[in-house]
């Protein structure tokens, strides 16, 4: 079962994502509403995927934030949720996101993206 850590500042979005992940038979192993908590909890959560809202990353240096995260959890896939596709898409990919998902996507498309991400989780490896 794919283990996912959800990081989003908005409780209603975390709740919706949790339900979507459960429907996909993925296990939610933790949740955070801020980047600091995410950094503290994810390495010990044994998650396969970090699902993080772009707006949760530090505004002044999202690339530094994700680079530091990658050093702590090198084998974890990073899926970034983006509110505005055009400007943020390039930035998300350039800072090391494995997958990006627009919050404007239909639930069906979000499911497709999450299934694709889960299919890319290395088997037999423990993250954290």
N, C-alpha and C positions, 0 to 999 in steps of 0.2 A: 504494500500500500504506500502510495506517495505521501510524504509528510510535508506539510506546508506551514510556514510561519507568515502571518498576515500583519502588515504594518501600514496603518492608515489612521489619520488623525480623527476622522469622522466615525463615530460609533455605528451609525446607520449603514455606512459603507462596509465596515468590518463585518457587521451582522449579515448583510446581503452576500458578501463574499464567502463567509463561513457556510451559509446555506448552499450556495452554489458548489463549493468544494465538497461538501458532504454528499450532495447529489451525484458528484463525480466519483464518489467512493475514495476521496482523498481525506487524509487525516489532518486536521488543524492542530498543530502542536504548540501553538502560542500566538499571542496577539499583542500588539503595542500601538500606542497612540502618539509616540514620539521616537525620534531617531536614536536618542541616547538609550532608551529602554530596549530598542531593537538590537543595538550593538552589544548590550549586556546579555540579553536572553538568547539570541539566535545561536551563538556558538555552542551553547549547552542544550539546545532544543532537539538536536538530531534531525533537523529539518532537511529535506532534499531541495526545497524551493523556498526562496524568499519572495513573497508577493508584496511589493512596496509601492506606495503612492509617491509619484515624483515630487509632489508638494511637501512630503515629509522630509526629504533630503535637505540638508543645509543650503540655503539660498546662495550663500557666498562661495561655496565650493562643493557642488554635488559630485564632481569628479574625484576630489580628494576623499570624500566620504565613502563612495563606492570602492575606491582603490583600497582604502583601509579595511573595508569589509571583505574584499576579495582576499586580502592577506590573511585574515582571520578564518575565513571559510572558503578556501580555494576551489573546492569541488561542488559547492552549492550553486544551483542555477538562480539567476536573479531575473525576476519578471517585474517590470516597472509599469505601473498604471499611469497613464498620461491624460490630462484633461484637454489639452490643446495639441492636436497632432502635428501641425506644420512645424512650428518652432522647436518643439520639444523632441520630436521623433529623432532627428539627427543627433541632438545632444544626448539623448538616452542611449542610443547605440554607440556613440563615441566614448561614453564614459564606462562602457563595459556591461550594459544590460544584455542578457541573453535573449530576452523577448520583451517586446513592449506591447501594451494593450491600451487602446483608447477607451476612456470612460464613456465615449459616445457610441461605442459598439453595441450591437444587440446582445442580449444574454446568450444567444446561440453562438455568436462569433466569439464571445469571451470564452465560452466552453471549448470551442475549437482551439483557441490559442492555449488554454490551460492543458488540454489533452496533448497537444503538440509538445508543450514544455515537459509534461510528465513523461512522455515517451522518450525524452532525451536525458532523463535522470539515469546516471550510471547505476547498474545493478551491482549489488554486493559490496557497495562502499558505504561507509558510515561518515557522515558529515558532522563536523563540530569538534 
